[in-house]
Amino acid sequence: MRQYSYPLFNRSLFIDSSNLEEVKKWNATGVIDGVTTNQVIMLKDGIKPKEYDRVIKDICLEMKGKPVSVELTDSTVSASEMVKEAIRLDSLANNIVVKVPMIPDTTKSLWVIQQLVKENIAVNVTTMMTFEQMVMAILATRHCDRPSFISIFWGRSIEDQVKYRGRFDFMSQFVRVGMEEKVNQSPWNIVEATARFLERGGYENPKIIAGSIRTGTMAGEAYAAGAHIVTVTPDTLMAMLFSQRSIETIQQFDEAWKDIVKKGK
């Protein structure tokens, strides 16, 4: 039987990176409880195909049992091929979480998730932009024995509302979907409604991850809205620390101590 050392994830911070040195740097601070990756991140980090498994294994080893989310690499293959890849990824380390994209024009993702739940593979349902997608993901993962996750793409969901869901000329093609409504007007509303859905349903599993976080302020908003976990890139982690007034205050304190030392001589 596998042993897992996951925290409760009631309020956690993940790093969105496949750069091992960045993962090590931030893991040493004690503030991160997990790692998320995807193909775009790996491309930016310069990961080559032959390095793929090794990088994942090294990150999993560094995280010492904390979850490392790894995305299925091709949503266009058959559902059975997606399951096959998920099983292979899960075999790389005990703390792998398989990221399954919520494909919006087929039930394939939902079927794949059910097979992974049966295989006792931890799941992170991703690429979601709406509350309705989050509801589907909750219902698909609620019986998973492993800690599992549902990811709202905060920044991209804003783009979804502006580019598509808020436009009558576009949405008139999708009458059954419906036009922009209050719950989907902002990612804050989506996360808040999702947290309420989980609470009222009595679901401990899955946990809400807010991804696609572009600024430190977005991270703060995601927590305030009720996200259990926020996952951010290394540069956004640094941005979460920033306050010019903090810098000035620390400098003032340092100067005050220097004055105390001078007067004591």
C-alpha positions as semicolon CSV with decimal commas, in nm:
position;residue;x (nm);y (nm);z (nm)
1;M;0,000;0,000;0,000
2;R;0,133;0,343;-0,094
3;Q;0,188;0,599;0,178
4;Y;0,102;0,965;0,119
5;S;0,208;1,270;0,318
6;Y;-0,027;1,532;0,178
7;P;-0,129;1,823;0,401
8;L;-0,497;1,913;0,439
9;F;-0,479;2,180;0,168
10;N;-0,731;2,404;0,339
11;R;-0,507;2,698;0,248
12;S;-0,195;2,609;0,055
13;L;0,047;2,756;-0,198
14;F;0,187;2,561;-0,494
15;I;0,465;2,657;-0,734
16;D;0,383;2,647;-1,106
17;S;0,717;2,540;-1,250
18;S;0,923;2,256;-1,394
19;N;1,252;2,427;-1,307
20;L;1,409;2,204;-1,043
21;E;1,629;2,479;-0,901
22;E;1,329;2,708;-0,852
23;V;1,136;2,424;-0,691
24;K;1,427;2,357;-0,454
25;K;1,464;2,727;-0,374
26;W;1,100;2,773;-0,282
27;N;1,059;2,435;-0,114
28;A;1,339;2,539;0,124
29;T;1,129;2,838;0,236
30;G;0,858;2,612;0,377
31;V;0,575;2,800;0,204
32;I;0,491;2,565;-0,084
33;D;0,291;2,244;-0,043
34;G;0,303;2,120;-0,401
35;V;0,405;2,170;-0,763
36;T;0,204;2,208;-1,083
37;T;0,340;2,175;-1,435
38;N;0,211;2,165;-1,791
39;Q;0,348;2,149;-2,143
40;V;0,367;2,529;-2,181
41;I;0,568;2,562;-1,859
42;M;0,802;2,281;-1,964
43;L;0,852;2,443;-2,304
44;K;0,942;2,775;-2,137
45;D;1,176;2,594;-1,898
46;G;1,354;2,428;-2,190
47;I;1,265;2,069;-2,097
48;K;1,350;1,824;-2,377
49;P;1,147;1,504;-2,441
50;K;1,434;1,279;-2,328
51;E;1,455;1,476;-2,000
52;Y;1,081;1,464;-1,929
53;D;1,060;1,162;-1,697
54;R;1,383;1,247;-1,515
55;V;1,272;1,605;-1,445
56;I;0,939;1,484;-1,309
57;K;1,107;1,223;-1,089
58;D;1,360;1,476;-0,956
59;I;1,085;1,723;-0,867
60;C;0,881;1,449;-0,699
61;L;1,185;1,343;-0,497
62;E;1,252;1,703;-0,391
63;M;0,891;1,748;-0,275
64;K;0,914;1,442;-0,046
65;G;0,560;1,317;-0,087
66;K;0,391;1,649;-0,156
67;P;0,181;1,645;-0,475
68;V;0,332;1,714;-0,815
69;S;0,072;1,768;-1,088
70;V;0,173;1,652;-1,437
71;E;-0,048;1,710;-1,742
72;L;-0,157;1,449;-1,993
73;T;0,033;1,544;-2,306
74;D;-0,226;1,502;-2,584
75;S;-0,600;1,563;-2,549
76;T;-0,664;1,450;-2,908
77;V;-0,583;1,082;-2,852
78;S;-0,845;0,827;-2,753
79;A;-0,973;0,807;-2,397
80;S;-0,804;0,470;-2,350
81;E;-0,472;0,619;-2,463
82;M;-0,515;0,903;-2,214
83;V;-0,575;0,649;-1,936
84;K;-0,270;0,451;-2,046
85;E;-0,051;0,762;-2,026
86;A;-0,199;0,852;-1,686
87;I;-0,110;0,509;-1,549
88;R;0,245;0,548;-1,682
89;L;0,283;0,893;-1,525
90;D;0,145;0,766;-1,194
91;S;0,412;0,495;-1,192
92;L;0,693;0,754;-1,194
93;A;0,649;0,849;-0,827
94;N;0,412;0,809;-0,533
95;N;0,322;1,178;-0,526
96;I;0,220;1,221;-0,891
97;V;-0,116;1,386;-0,957
98;V;-0,238;1,345;-1,314
99;K;-0,378;1,660;-1,472
100;V;-0,675;1,588;-1,697
101;P;-0,798;1,877;-1,916
102;M;-1,174;1,935;-1,911
103;I;-1,239;1,895;-2,284
104;P;-1,554;2,102;-2,344
105;D;-1,709;1,930;-2,648
106;T;-1,707;1,565;-2,540
107;T;-1,753;1,346;-2,230
108;K;-1,409;1,193;-2,288
109;S;-1,247;1,374;-1,994
110;L;-1,521;1,263;-1,756
111;W;-1,479;0,901;-1,867
112;V;-1,101;0,923;-1,824
113;I;-1,142;1,067;-1,474
114;Q;-1,368;0,777;-1,375
115;Q;-1,109;0,524;-1,490
116;L;-0,836;0,703;-1,294
117;V;-1,054;0,711;-0,982
118;K;-1,100;0,333;-1,018
119;E;-0,722;0,296;-1,052
120;N;-0,675;0,505;-0,734
121;I;-0,481;0,768;-0,927
122;A;-0,491;1,124;-0,792
123;V;-0,649;1,366;-1,039
124;N;-0,625;1,739;-1,104
125;V;-0,897;1,849;-1,348
126;T;-0,769;2,153;-1,537
127;T;-0,832;2,416;-1,809
128;M;-1,164;2,520;-1,655
129;M;-1,307;2,868;-1,702
130;T;-1,664;2,846;-1,567
131;F;-1,857;2,748;-1,255
132;E;-2,049;2,484;-1,450
133;Q;-1,724;2,314;-1,552
134;M;-1,612;2,319;-1,188
135;V;-1,937;2,151;-1,083
136;M;-1,882;1,875;-1,340
137;A;-1,528;1,824;-1,211
138;I;-1,645;1,803;-0,849
139;L;-1,904;1,540;-0,932
140;A;-1,650;1,341;-1,134
141;T;-1,382;1,336;-0,860
142;R;-1,586;1,337;-0,538
143;H;-1,544;0,962;-0,478
144;C;-1,168;0,956;-0,532
145;D;-0,989;0,802;-0,232
146;R;-0,680;1,011;-0,303
147;P;-0,670;1,389;-0,250
148;S;-0,773;1,535;-0,584
149;F;-0,806;1,883;-0,727
150;I;-1,009;2,103;-0,960
151;S;-0,834;2,397;-1,125
152;I;-0,994;2,723;-1,230
153;F;-0,774;2,921;-1,468
154;W;-0,818;3,264;-1,308
155;G;-0,654;3,485;-1,571
156;R;-0,781;3,287;-1,866
157;S;-1,135;3,282;-1,726
158;I;-1,132;3,663;-1,736
159;E;-1,032;3,638;-2,102
160;D;-1,310;3,385;-2,161
161;Q;-1,571;3,631;-2,033
162;V;-1,431;3,923;-2,234
163;K;-1,363;3,740;-2,560
164;Y;-1,651;3,495;-2,570
165;R;-1,909;3,452;-2,295
166;G;-1,990;3,822;-2,275
167;R;-2,044;3,857;-2,650
168;F;-2,394;3,795;-2,784
169;D;-2,267;3,754;-3,142
170;F;-2,049;3,463;-3,028
171;M;-2,270;3,302;-2,763
172;S;-2,580;3,309;-2,987
173;Q;-2,421;3,005;-3,155
174;F;-2,443;2,819;-2,823
175;V;-2,798;2,878;-2,701
176;R;-2,792;2,585;-2,458
177;V;-2,480;2,719;-2,289
178;G;-2,647;3,050;-2,210
179;M;-2,521;3,403;-2,201
180;E;-2,293;3,552;-1,938
181;E;-2,454;3,537;-1,596
182;K;-2,352;3,669;-1,255
183;V;-2,168;3,360;-1,134
184;N;-1,931;3,359;-1,434
185;Q;-1,872;3,733;-1,455
186;S;-1,546;3,701;-1,263
187;P;-1,316;3,424;-1,139
188;W;-1,381;3,554;-0,786
189;N;-1,750;3,468;-0,829
190;I;-1,663;3,129;-0,976
191;V;-1,433;3,033;-0,688
192;E;-1,678;3,163;-0,428
193;A;-1,966;2,965;-0,582
194;T;-1,750;2,653;-0,613
195;A;-1,643;2,671;-0,248
196;R;-2,007;2,709;-0,148
197;F;-2,105;2,411;-0,365
198;L;-1,841;2,194;-0,196
199;E;-1,947;2,307;0,151
200;R;-2,319;2,254;0,094
201;G;-2,253;1,918;-0,068
202;G;-2,038;1,807;0,225
203;Y;-1,747;1,725;-0,006
204;E;-1,397;1,711;0,144
205;N;-1,265;1,612;-0,197
206;P;-1,170;1,772;-0,438
207;K;-0,985;2,090;-0,343
208;I;-1,001;2,412;-0,546
209;I;-0,681;2,527;-0,716
210;A;-0,663;2,875;-0,867
211;G;-0,413;2,874;-1,153
212;S;-0,333;3,112;-1,438
213;I;-0,238;3,369;-1,174
214;R;-0,055;3,659;-1,341
215;T;0,005;3,894;-1,046
216;G;0,050;3,886;-0,671
217;T;-0,282;4,067;-0,637
218;M;-0,459;3,793;-0,831
219;A;-0,316;3,540;-0,585
220;G;-0,453;3,739;-0,293
221;E;-0,794;3,769;-0,459
222;A;-0,806;3,394;-0,522
223;Y;-0,746;3,318;-0,155
224;A;-0,998;3,581;-0,047
225;A;-1,257;3,427;-0,280
226;G;-1,212;3,088;-0,113
227;A;-0,955;2,893;-0,317
228;H;-0,797;2,614;-0,111
229;I;-0,478;2,638;-0,314
230;V;-0,318;2,901;-0,535
231;T;-0,046;2,794;-0,777
232;V;0,188;3,059;-0,912
233;T;0,509;3,093;-1,110
234;P;0,837;3,174;-0,932
235;D;0,827;3,540;-1,038
236;T;0,473;3,576;-0,903
237;L;0,582;3,417;-0,575
238;M;0,836;3,697;-0,546
239;A;0,571;3,953;-0,637
240;M;0,356;3,829;-0,347
241;L;0,633;3,944;-0,113
242;F;0,656;4,295;-0,253
243;S;0,550;4,618;-0,084
244;Q;0,742;4,941;-0,134
245;R;0,619;5,066;0,200
246;S;0,759;4,752;0,365
247;I;1,096;4,827;0,207
248;E;1,086;5,185;0,337
249;T;0,978;5,073;0,684
250;I;1,256;4,814;0,711
251;Q;1,509;5,075;0,601
252;Q;1,374;5,311;0,866
253;F;1,413;5,043;1,134
254;D;1,769;4,963;1,016
255;E;1,864;5,331;1,026
256;A;1,710;5,368;1,372
257;W;1,927;5,085;1,502
258;K;2,237;5,247;1,353
259;D;2,147;5,568;1,538
260;I;2,103;5,373;1,862
261;V;2,448;5,218;1,818
262;K;2,604;5,560;1,748
263;K;2,451;5,713;2,058
264;G;2,567;5,422;2,269
265;K;2,934;5,480;2,187
